[in-house]
Amino acid sequence: MAGTPGKLVIKVTAGADAPERCSQAFTVAAVAAASGVEVSLWLTGESAWFALPGRAAEFELPHAAPLPELIEGILAGGRITLCTQCAARRGIEEKDVLEGVRIAGAQVFVSEVMGEDVRALVY
């Protein structure tokens, strides 16, 4: 894709508490990954729960792609990271998360968004 950034970093802060915002973040990440853009999706706040097996299947939003399929697409072409503090506040440990999801903190997030040819979005 001509004119696309080298990397897209998306931070999603919403979960089931704001389903449209949450779904939009995952949809944009999955479409970007499928388009060949290097994607890094960060789960923060209530979206942290979607790092756990089975939790995405509980999410429903009419006329939206199923969250498990979007997550699969993102992991196939990108990376998903769960915020360290968000995980700790919810009692989520590395052993608990979906295969392919890492737990990392603000230092890693800052280093990603400050990279060359990076675009960042927050939902």
HELIX and SHEET records of a PDB file:
HELIX    1   1 PRO A   19  ALA A   34  1                                  16    
HELIX    2   2 GLY A   45  ALA A   51  5                                   7    
HELIX    3   3 ALA A   56  GLU A   58  5                                   3    
HELIX    4   4 LEU A   67  GLY A   77  1                                  11    
HELIX    5   5 THR A   84  ARG A   89  1                                   6    
HELIX    6   6 GLU A   94  ASP A   96  5                                   3    
HELIX    7   7 ALA A  106  VAL A  113  1                                   8    
SHEET    1   A 5 VAL A 101  ALA A 104  0                                        
SHEET    2   A 5 GLY A  78  CYS A  83  1                                        
SHEET    3   A 5 GLU A  38  LEU A  43  1                                        
SHEET    4   A 5 LYS A   7  VAL A  12  1                                        
SHEET    5   A 5 VAL A 118  VAL A 122  1                                        
END                                                                             
